[in-house]
């Protein structure tokens, strides 16, 4: 990153956005690494396990729409503070009273959805401080909070083995509370935010086809990322008989790869264009997911393929959000909510479909193959629409590349 980037915005807010996003994502996918323990304790079948880890992504998707509206009405800082308080209170309640049924895991998943909705807060909180030529890098850094999923995969299984999985829910509150204090101290809403509009006006971007394209493209990149992050602990325990702790380490390696390349994807998109970057990552994702759908014979082979897939999907996340603020700069709060909503839907679909495929066919392979097909459709669609973007809105953006 050059000096111009660091001088262009507000560094304390960028750090606060990243930290909030990071810890929120940690608890958003918490049910994934805990799934082997929970399913053994509650006697869940494969479809129930898949739905359990998918429900936070579905709830997060819906709540991102709400947060997108609130960001443009009361500001991202206050919106983030409210969501953090709800998640902390929900985890404390679950820890104090326990979760004793599948229905209870679904209710907990809905509460964790508020953590997933942090996406619609952290990104506009950072984005509003930076000019168009630095959007990819700024949103890449803030969005690197995806790495919180690594923390869940690394530490949740070990803590669950030592203290019980319900205790992990209470222990998670400690870093969340520390993060809340730091966030309130450092985060600052950018000046010159758009004035609040009538409620119906917030959905006006949906009148434009570009908004739907962005939603679809992010539904594949982020949906693939978070769907895998939530499901890989189950995959490695079911397919290869790994212990939950070993499966957590494998999951952490995959998620770490996808998280760390998000800012690189944004920075690369700033340099060569978002559409070029996305075209490459979709092609790589298709190949990796098709290979995964054939059923890798060894843990090391599966791990390598998942890392490649996550690298592609993670870079794609950064590339999509290099493009969104260029096209919808004045509606970035709502667009973050809408695009984030579609990303959550994609994650819910992938995680639940893998569990359903396992329940019906004895293997999750069909779920991976269908998602590879979606990535291929995204690639072809992008190749068709990018020329129109260059002609209609690309030429009006000085210093930015699409």
C-alpha positions as CSV (number, residue, x, y, z in Angstrom):
1,X,0.0,0.0,0.0
2,X,1.4,3.4,-0.9
3,X,1.5,6.5,1.3
4,X,-1.3,8.1,-0.7
5,X,-3.7,5.4,0.6
6,X,-2.8,5.8,4.2
7,X,-3.2,9.6,4.0
8,X,-6.5,9.3,2.1
9,X,-8.8,8.1,4.9
10,X,-9.1,7.6,8.7
11,X,-6.8,4.8,10.0
12,X,-8.4,4.4,13.4
13,X,-11.8,3.8,11.8
14,X,-10.3,1.4,9.3
15,X,-8.8,-0.6,12.1
16,X,-12.0,-0.5,14.2
17,X,-14.0,-1.7,11.2
18,X,-11.6,-4.6,10.6
19,X,-11.5,-5.7,14.3
20,X,-15.3,-5.6,14.7
21,X,-15.7,-7.5,11.4
22,X,-13.1,-10.0,12.5
23,X,-14.6,-10.9,15.9
24,X,-18.1,-10.8,14.5
25,X,-17.2,-13.4,11.9
26,X,-15.5,-15.5,14.5
27,X,-18.8,-16.0,16.3
28,X,-20.9,-16.0,13.1
29,X,-19.5,-19.4,12.0
30,X,-19.0,-20.7,15.5
31,X,-21.5,-23.5,15.0
32,X,-19.4,-25.0,12.2
33,X,-16.4,-26.1,14.2
34,X,-18.7,-27.0,17.1
35,X,-20.9,-29.1,14.9
36,X,-19.3,-32.5,15.5
37,X,-19.7,-31.9,19.3
38,X,-23.2,-30.6,19.1
39,X,-24.4,-33.3,16.7
40,X,-23.0,-36.1,18.9
41,X,-24.6,-34.5,22.0
42,X,-28.0,-33.8,20.4
43,X,-28.1,-36.8,17.9
44,X,-28.5,-34.7,14.7
45,X,-28.5,-36.3,11.3
46,X,-26.5,-35.0,8.3
47,X,-29.3,-32.8,7.0
48,X,-29.9,-31.2,10.4
49,X,-26.1,-30.6,10.8
50,X,-26.0,-28.9,7.4
51,X,-29.0,-26.7,8.2
52,X,-27.7,-25.9,11.7
53,X,-24.4,-24.5,10.3
54,X,-26.3,-22.8,7.4
55,X,-28.9,-20.9,9.5
56,X,-26.6,-18.2,10.8
57,X,-25.7,-17.4,7.2
58,X,-29.4,-17.1,6.2
59,X,-30.2,-15.0,9.3
60,X,-27.1,-12.8,8.6
61,X,-28.2,-12.4,5.0
62,X,-31.7,-11.0,6.0
63,X,-30.2,-8.9,8.8
64,X,-27.7,-7.3,6.4
65,X,-30.6,-5.7,4.6
66,X,-31.8,-4.2,7.9
67,X,-28.3,-3.0,8.8
68,X,-27.9,-1.5,5.3
69,X,-30.9,0.6,5.9
70,X,-29.8,1.6,9.4
71,X,-26.4,2.5,8.2
72,X,-27.8,5.2,6.0
73,X,-30.3,6.4,8.6
74,X,-28.4,6.4,11.9
75,X,-24.8,5.8,10.7
76,X,-22.6,2.8,10.6
77,X,-21.0,3.3,14.1
78,X,-24.3,3.2,16.0
79,X,-25.6,0.4,13.8
80,X,-22.6,-1.7,14.6
81,X,-22.8,-1.0,18.3
82,X,-26.5,-2.2,18.5
83,X,-25.6,-5.5,16.7
84,X,-22.7,-6.2,18.9
85,X,-24.8,-5.8,22.1
86,X,-27.4,-8.2,20.7
87,X,-24.8,-10.9,19.9
88,X,-23.2,-10.5,23.3
89,X,-26.5,-10.8,25.1
90,X,-27.6,-13.8,23.0
91,X,-24.4,-15.7,23.6
92,X,-24.6,-15.0,27.4
93,X,-28.2,-16.3,27.4
94,X,-27.3,-19.5,25.5
95,X,-24.4,-20.1,27.8
96,X,-26.4,-19.5,31.0
97,X,-29.4,-21.6,30.1
98,X,-27.9,-24.1,27.7
99,X,-28.9,-25.3,24.2
100,X,-30.8,-28.6,24.5
101,X,-32.4,-29.3,21.1
102,X,-32.1,-28.9,17.3
103,X,-34.7,-26.0,17.6
104,X,-32.4,-24.4,20.2
105,X,-29.4,-24.5,17.7
106,X,-31.6,-22.8,15.1
107,X,-32.6,-20.1,17.6
108,X,-28.9,-19.6,18.5
109,X,-28.1,-19.5,14.8
110,X,-30.6,-16.6,14.3
111,X,-28.9,-14.6,17.0
112,X,-25.5,-15.3,15.5
113,X,-26.9,-13.9,12.3
114,X,-26.5,-10.4,13.8
115,X,-22.8,-11.0,13.8
116,X,-22.9,-12.0,10.1
117,X,-24.8,-8.7,9.5
118,X,-21.6,-6.9,10.6
119,X,-20.6,-7.0,6.9
120,X,-23.2,-4.3,6.1
121,X,-21.7,-2.1,8.8
122,X,-17.9,-2.5,8.7
123,X,-17.6,-2.0,4.9
124,X,-19.5,1.3,4.6
125,X,-17.8,2.5,7.9
126,X,-14.5,2.1,6.1
127,X,-15.6,2.9,2.5
128,X,-17.0,6.3,3.2
129,X,-13.6,7.6,4.3
130,X,-11.8,6.7,1.0
131,X,-11.9,8.0,-2.6
132,X,-12.7,5.8,-5.6
133,X,-9.1,4.9,-6.5
134,X,-8.6,3.4,-3.0
135,X,-11.9,1.5,-2.6
136,X,-10.5,-1.9,-3.4
137,X,-7.7,-1.6,-0.9
138,X,-9.8,0.0,1.9
139,X,-12.6,-2.5,1.6
140,X,-10.1,-5.3,1.2
141,X,-8.5,-4.4,4.6
142,X,-11.9,-4.0,6.3
143,X,-13.2,-7.1,4.7
144,X,-10.1,-9.1,5.8
145,X,-12.2,-9.5,9.0
146,X,-13.3,-12.7,7.2
147,X,-10.2,-14.1,9.0
148,X,-12.2,-14.3,12.2
149,X,-13.5,-17.6,10.8
150,X,-9.9,-18.8,11.3
151,X,-10.1,-18.1,15.0
152,X,-13.3,-20.1,15.4
153,X,-11.8,-23.1,13.5
154,X,-8.6,-23.0,15.5
155,X,-9.8,-22.5,19.0
156,X,-13.4,-23.6,19.3
157,X,-12.8,-27.4,18.9
158,X,-10.0,-27.4,21.5
159,X,-12.0,-25.3,24.0
160,X,-15.0,-27.5,23.4
161,X,-13.0,-30.7,24.2
162,X,-11.6,-29.1,27.3
163,X,-14.7,-27.4,28.8
164,X,-17.7,-28.6,26.7
165,X,-19.2,-26.9,23.7
166,X,-21.7,-24.9,25.6
167,X,-18.9,-23.2,27.6
168,X,-17.4,-22.0,24.3
169,X,-20.5,-19.8,23.9
170,X,-19.7,-18.0,27.1
171,X,-15.9,-17.8,26.5
172,X,-16.6,-16.1,23.1
173,X,-18.2,-13.1,24.9
174,X,-14.8,-12.1,26.4
175,X,-13.1,-11.0,23.2
176,X,-16.4,-9.6,21.9
177,X,-16.7,-7.3,24.9
178,X,-13.1,-6.1,24.5
179,X,-13.7,-5.5,20.8
180,X,-16.9,-3.5,21.6
181,X,-14.9,-1.1,23.9
182,X,-12.2,-0.6,21.2
183,X,-14.7,-0.1,18.5
184,X,-16.6,2.6,20.5
185,X,-13.3,4.4,21.2
186,X,-11.8,4.4,17.7
187,X,-14.6,4.2,15.1
188,X,-15.9,7.5,13.7
189,X,-18.5,8.1,11.0
190,X,-17.2,9.8,7.9
191,X,-18.3,13.4,7.3
192,X,-20.5,14.2,4.4
193,X,-22.6,11.0,4.6
194,X,-25.7,10.9,2.4
195,X,-28.8,12.4,4.0
196,X,-31.5,9.9,5.1
197,X,-34.1,9.1,2.4
198,X,-37.6,7.8,2.5
199,X,-37.7,4.1,3.2
200,X,-38.8,3.1,-0.3
201,X,-35.9,5.0,-1.8
202,X,-33.4,2.7,-0.2
203,X,-34.4,-0.1,-2.6
204,X,-34.0,2.1,-5.7
205,X,-30.7,0.4,-6.7
206,X,-32.8,-2.7,-7.5
207,X,-34.2,-0.9,-10.4
208,X,-30.8,-1.2,-12.1
209,X,-29.6,-4.5,-13.6
210,X,-26.1,-3.8,-12.3
211,X,-27.3,-4.2,-8.7
212,X,-28.6,-7.7,-9.5
213,X,-25.4,-8.6,-11.2
214,X,-23.3,-7.6,-8.2
215,X,-25.6,-9.6,-5.9
216,X,-25.2,-12.7,-8.1
217,X,-21.5,-12.4,-8.4
218,X,-21.0,-11.9,-4.6
219,X,-23.5,-14.7,-3.9
220,X,-21.0,-17.0,-5.6
221,X,-17.7,-15.6,-4.2
222,X,-18.7,-14.9,-0.7
223,X,-21.4,-17.6,-0.6
224,X,-18.7,-20.1,-1.5
225,X,-16.3,-18.7,1.0
226,X,-18.6,-18.7,4.0
227,X,-20.5,-21.9,3.0
228,X,-17.2,-23.7,3.0
229,X,-16.0,-22.1,6.2
230,X,-19.2,-23.3,8.0
231,X,-19.1,-26.8,6.5
232,X,-15.5,-28.0,6.3
233,X,-15.2,-29.2,9.9
234,X,-18.2,-31.5,9.2
235,X,-16.7,-32.5,5.8
236,X,-13.3,-33.5,7.2
237,X,-14.8,-35.4,10.2
238,X,-17.4,-37.3,8.1
239,X,-15.3,-38.0,5.0
240,X,-11.9,-38.8,6.6
241,X,-12.7,-39.6,10.2
242,X,-10.6,-36.7,11.6
243,X,-11.1,-35.6,15.2
244,X,-12.9,-32.3,15.5
245,X,-9.7,-30.6,16.6
246,X,-7.8,-31.9,13.5
247,X,-10.7,-31.0,11.3
248,X,-10.6,-27.5,12.8
249,X,-7.0,-27.1,11.9
250,X,-7.7,-28.1,8.3
251,X,-10.6,-25.7,8.1
252,X,-8.5,-22.9,9.6
253,X,-5.9,-23.4,6.9
254,X,-8.5,-23.1,4.2
255,X,-10.2,-20.1,5.7
256,X,-6.9,-18.4,6.4
257,X,-6.0,-18.6,2.8
258,X,-9.4,-17.2,1.6
259,X,-9.3,-14.4,4.2
260,X,-5.8,-13.2,3.6
261,X,-6.2,-12.8,-0.1
262,X,-9.3,-10.6,0.1
263,X,-7.3,-7.3,0.3
264,X,-5.0,-8.7,-2.4
265,X,-8.0,-9.2,-4.6
266,X,-9.2,-5.7,-4.0
267,X,-5.7,-4.2,-4.6
268,X,-5.3,-6.3,-7.8
269,X,-8.7,-5.1,-8.9
270,X,-7.6,-1.5,-8.3
271,X,-4.6,-2.1,-10.5
272,X,-5.9,-4.3,-13.4
273,X,-9.7,-3.9,-13.0
274,X,-12.3,-5.7,-11.0
275,X,-13.8,-7.6,-14.0
276,X,-10.4,-9.0,-15.1
277,X,-9.7,-10.1,-11.5
278,X,-13.2,-11.7,-11.1
279,X,-12.9,-13.5,-14.4
280,X,-9.7,-15.2,-13.3
281,X,-10.9,-16.2,-9.8
282,X,-14.2,-17.6,-11.2
283,X,-12.2,-19.8,-13.6
284,X,-9.9,-21.1,-10.8
285,X,-12.9,-21.7,-8.5
286,X,-14.7,-23.8,-11.2
287,X,-11.7,-26.0,-11.7
288,X,-11.1,-26.5,-8.0
289,X,-14.8,-27.2,-7.1
290,X,-15.2,-29.7,-10.0
291,X,-12.1,-31.5,-8.7
292,X,-13.4,-31.5,-5.2
293,X,-16.7,-33.0,-6.4
294,X,-14.9,-36.1,-7.7
295,X,-14.1,-37.0,-4.1
296,X,-10.4,-36.6,-3.3
297,X,-8.9,-39.8,-1.9
298,X,-6.7,-38.3,0.7
299,X,-6.9,-35.6,3.3
300,X,-3.9,-33.8,1.8
301,X,-5.4,-33.8,-1.7
302,X,-8.7,-32.5,-0.4
303,X,-7.0,-29.8,1.7
304,X,-4.9,-28.6,-1.3
305,X,-8.0,-28.3,-3.5
306,X,-10.0,-26.5,-0.8
307,X,-7.2,-24.0,-0.3
308,X,-7.1,-23.3,-4.0
309,X,-10.8,-22.8,-4.1
310,X,-10.8,-20.5,-1.0
311,X,-7.9,-18.4,-2.5
312,X,-10.0,-17.8,-5.6
313,X,-13.2,-17.1,-3.7
314,X,-11.5,-14.8,-1.2
315,X,-9.8,-12.7,-3.9
316,X,-13.2,-12.6,-5.7
317,X,-14.8,-11.0,-2.6
318,X,-12.3,-8.2,-2.7
319,X,-12.8,-7.7,-6.4
320,X,-16.6,-7.4,-6.2
321,X,-16.3,-4.7,-3.6
322,X,-13.8,-2.8,-5.7
323,X,-16.6,-2.5,-8.3
324,X,-19.7,-1.8,-6.1
325,X,-18.7,1.6,-4.7
326,X,-17.7,2.8,-8.1
327,X,-21.1,2.1,-9.5
328,X,-23.2,2.9,-6.4
329,X,-21.1,5.3,-4.4
330,X,-24.1,7.3,-3.1
331,X,-26.0,4.1,-2.1
332,X,-23.0,2.2,-0.6
333,X,-24.8,1.5,2.7
334,X,-27.8,-0.1,1.1
335,X,-25.8,-1.8,-1.7
336,X,-23.5,-3.3,0.9
337,X,-26.6,-4.7,2.6
338,X,-28.1,-6.0,-0.6
339,X,-24.9,-7.5,-1.9
340,X,-24.1,-8.9,1.5
341,X,-27.6,-10.4,1.6
342,X,-27.0,-12.3,-1.6
343,X,-23.6,-13.5,-0.2
344,X,-25.3,-14.8,2.9
345,X,-27.9,-16.6,0.7
346,X,-25.1,-18.2,-1.3
347,X,-23.5,-19.4,1.9
348,X,-26.8,-20.8,3.2
349,X,-27.4,-22.6,0.0
350,X,-24.0,-24.2,-0.2
351,X,-23.9,-25.3,3.5
352,X,-27.4,-26.7,3.5
353,X,-27.1,-28.4,0.1
354,X,-23.9,-30.2,1.2
355,X,-25.8,-31.6,4.2
356,X,-28.8,-32.5,2.1
357,X,-26.6,-34.2,-0.5
358,X,-24.9,-36.2,2.2
359,X,-28.2,-37.2,3.7
360,X,-29.7,-38.3,0.3
361,X,-26.7,-39.8,-1.5
362,X,-24.2,-40.6,1.3
363,X,-21.8,-38.0,-0.1
364,X,-21.6,-34.2,-0.4
365,X,-20.0,-34.4,-3.9
366,X,-23.2,-33.4,-5.8
367,X,-23.4,-30.2,-3.7
368,X,-19.9,-29.2,-4.7
369,X,-20.6,-29.9,-8.4
370,X,-23.7,-27.8,-8.6
371,X,-21.9,-24.9,-6.9
372,X,-19.1,-25.2,-9.5
373,X,-21.8,-24.9,-12.1
374,X,-23.0,-21.6,-10.5
375,X,-19.4,-20.3,-10.6
376,X,-19.3,-21.2,-14.3
377,X,-22.5,-19.3,-14.9
378,X,-21.1,-16.3,-13.1
379,X,-17.9,-16.4,-15.2
380,X,-19.9,-16.4,-18.5
381,X,-22.3,-13.7,-17.3
382,X,-19.4,-11.5,-16.3
383,X,-17.8,-11.8,-19.7
384,X,-21.0,-10.8,-21.3
385,X,-21.8,-7.8,-19.0
386,X,-18.3,-6.2,-18.6
387,X,-18.2,-4.5,-22.0
388,X,-21.5,-2.7,-21.2
389,X,-20.1,-1.5,-17.9
390,X,-17.0,-0.1,-19.6
391,X,-19.2,1.8,-22.0
392,X,-21.9,3.1,-19.6
393,X,-20.3,4.0,-16.3
394,X,-16.6,3.0,-16.4
395,X,-15.5,6.1,-18.4
396,X,-16.9,8.5,-15.8
397,X,-14.6,7.4,-13.0
398,X,-11.2,9.1,-12.9
399,X,-8.4,7.1,-11.4
400,X,-10.5,3.9,-11.0
401,X,-10.5,0.8,-13.1
402,X,-13.2,-1.7,-13.7
